[in-house]
Amino acid sequence: MGYRLGDMDDNGKKVLWTGWLKQYLTYRYENKPTMLTEKEKELFLSWLPELGQLFEEAVNIICKDKMAQHIDTLSLRRLDKSKLVLQYPHPMIRLLTKMLNDGTKFDYYGEYLGNIYRECKGISQEEEKEFQEALLKRGMSI
């Protein structure tokens, strides 16, 4: 699905999203028809960079549940390279803070997490404070 989304233009993504993908994601995070697996959570996180203008809606769905236990370096790198943080700083910092607070393990986070954070302009002091506290609780620095 990630590859397919990457090959689509914004209109195609919107059609797919409104046609079934949003409902599918919502149902899976409501554990319908069965419990959501860790692998599915990792997979859904890996799709985020490809969603473009639908990023915020997807983050709103994903952040309702506990984050995946692991995010691989490639997914974090793609999130950094997508530059979605420039358009969607609030959902991006919310996503990263939730990952940190939920204990998501990162293979390698330094450069990518730091890049995203530095480009996160226009967030509130509260959002920044929550992110910094989440980093500290994890013993991480960027």
Secondary structure as a PSIPRED ss2 file (coil, helix, strand):
# PSIPRED VFORMAT (PSIPRED V4.0)

   1 M C   1.000  0.000  0.000
   2 G H   0.000  1.000  0.000
   3 Y H   0.000  1.000  0.000
   4 R H   0.000  1.000  0.000
   5 L H   0.000  1.000  0.000
   6 G H   0.000  1.000  0.000
   7 D H   0.000  1.000  0.000
   8 M C   1.000  0.000  0.000
   9 D C   1.000  0.000  0.000
  10 D H   0.000  1.000  0.000
  11 N H   0.000  1.000  0.000
  12 G H   0.000  1.000  0.000
  13 K H   0.000  1.000  0.000
  14 K H   0.000  1.000  0.000
  15 V H   0.000  1.000  0.000
  16 L H   0.000  1.000  0.000
  17 W H   0.000  1.000  0.000
  18 T H   0.000  1.000  0.000
  19 G H   0.000  1.000  0.000
  20 W H   0.000  1.000  0.000
  21 L H   0.000  1.000  0.000
  22 K H   0.000  1.000  0.000
  23 Q H   0.000  1.000  0.000
  24 Y H   0.000  1.000  0.000
  25 L H   0.000  1.000  0.000
  26 T H   0.000  1.000  0.000
  27 Y H   0.000  1.000  0.000
  28 R H   0.000  1.000  0.000
  29 Y H   0.000  1.000  0.000
  30 E C   1.000  0.000  0.000
  31 N C   1.000  0.000  0.000
  32 K C   1.000  0.000  0.000
  33 P C   1.000  0.000  0.000
  34 T C   1.000  0.000  0.000
  35 M C   1.000  0.000  0.000
  36 L C   1.000  0.000  0.000
  37 T C   1.000  0.000  0.000
  38 E H   0.000  1.000  0.000
  39 K H   0.000  1.000  0.000
  40 E H   0.000  1.000  0.000
  41 K H   0.000  1.000  0.000
  42 E H   0.000  1.000  0.000
  43 L H   0.000  1.000  0.000
  44 F H   0.000  1.000  0.000
  45 L H   0.000  1.000  0.000
  46 S H   0.000  1.000  0.000
  47 W H   0.000  1.000  0.000
  48 L H   0.000  1.000  0.000
  49 P H   0.000  1.000  0.000
  50 E H   0.000  1.000  0.000
  51 L C   1.000  0.000  0.000
  52 G H   0.000  1.000  0.000
  53 Q H   0.000  1.000  0.000
  54 L H   0.000  1.000  0.000
  55 F H   0.000  1.000  0.000
  56 E H   0.000  1.000  0.000
  57 E H   0.000  1.000  0.000
  58 A H   0.000  1.000  0.000
  59 V H   0.000  1.000  0.000
  60 N H   0.000  1.000  0.000
  61 I H   0.000  1.000  0.000
  62 I H   0.000  1.000  0.000
  63 C C   1.000  0.000  0.000
  64 K C   1.000  0.000  0.000
  65 D C   1.000  0.000  0.000
  66 K C   1.000  0.000  0.000
  67 M C   1.000  0.000  0.000
  68 A C   1.000  0.000  0.000
  69 Q C   1.000  0.000  0.000
  70 H E   0.000  0.000  1.000
  71 I E   0.000  0.000  1.000
  72 D C   1.000  0.000  0.000
  73 T H   0.000  1.000  0.000
  74 L H   0.000  1.000  0.000
  75 S H   0.000  1.000  0.000
  76 L H   0.000  1.000  0.000
  77 R H   0.000  1.000  0.000
  78 R H   0.000  1.000  0.000
  79 L H   0.000  1.000  0.000
  80 D H   0.000  1.000  0.000
  81 K H   0.000  1.000  0.000
  82 S H   0.000  1.000  0.000
  83 K C   1.000  0.000  0.000
  84 L H   0.000  1.000  0.000
  85 V H   0.000  1.000  0.000
  86 L H   0.000  1.000  0.000
  87 Q H   0.000  1.000  0.000
  88 Y C   1.000  0.000  0.000
  89 P H   0.000  1.000  0.000
  90 H H   0.000  1.000  0.000
  91 P H   0.000  1.000  0.000
  92 M H   0.000  1.000  0.000
  93 I H   0.000  1.000  0.000
  94 R H   0.000  1.000  0.000
  95 L H   0.000  1.000  0.000
  96 L H   0.000  1.000  0.000
  97 T H   0.000  1.000  0.000
  98 K H   0.000  1.000  0.000
  99 M H   0.000  1.000  0.000
 100 L H   0.000  1.000  0.000
 101 N H   0.000  1.000  0.000
 102 D H   0.000  1.000  0.000
 103 G C   1.000  0.000  0.000
 104 T C   1.000  0.000  0.000
 105 K E   0.000  0.000  1.000
 106 F E   0.000  0.000  1.000
 107 D C   1.000  0.000  0.000
 108 Y C   1.000  0.000  0.000
 109 Y C   1.000  0.000  0.000
 110 G H   0.000  1.000  0.000
 111 E H   0.000  1.000  0.000
 112 Y H   0.000  1.000  0.000
 113 L H   0.000  1.000  0.000
 114 G H   0.000  1.000  0.000
 115 N H   0.000  1.000  0.000
 116 I H   0.000  1.000  0.000
 117 Y H   0.000  1.000  0.000
 118 R H   0.000  1.000  0.000
 119 E C   1.000  0.000  0.000
 120 C C   1.000  0.000  0.000
 121 K C   1.000  0.000  0.000
 122 G C   1.000  0.000  0.000
 123 I C   1.000  0.000  0.000
 124 S C   1.000  0.000  0.000
 125 Q H   0.000  1.000  0.000
 126 E H   0.000  1.000  0.000
 127 E H   0.000  1.000  0.000
 128 E H   0.000  1.000  0.000
 129 K H   0.000  1.000  0.000
 130 E H   0.000  1.000  0.000
 131 F H   0.000  1.000  0.000
 132 Q H   0.000  1.000  0.000
 133 E H   0.000  1.000  0.000
 134 A H   0.000  1.000  0.000
 135 L H   0.000  1.000  0.000
 136 L H   0.000  1.000  0.000
 137 K H   0.000  1.000  0.000
 138 R H   0.000  1.000  0.000
 139 G C   1.000  0.000  0.000
 140 M C   1.000  0.000  0.000
 141 S C   1.000  0.000  0.000
 142 I C   1.000  0.000  0.000
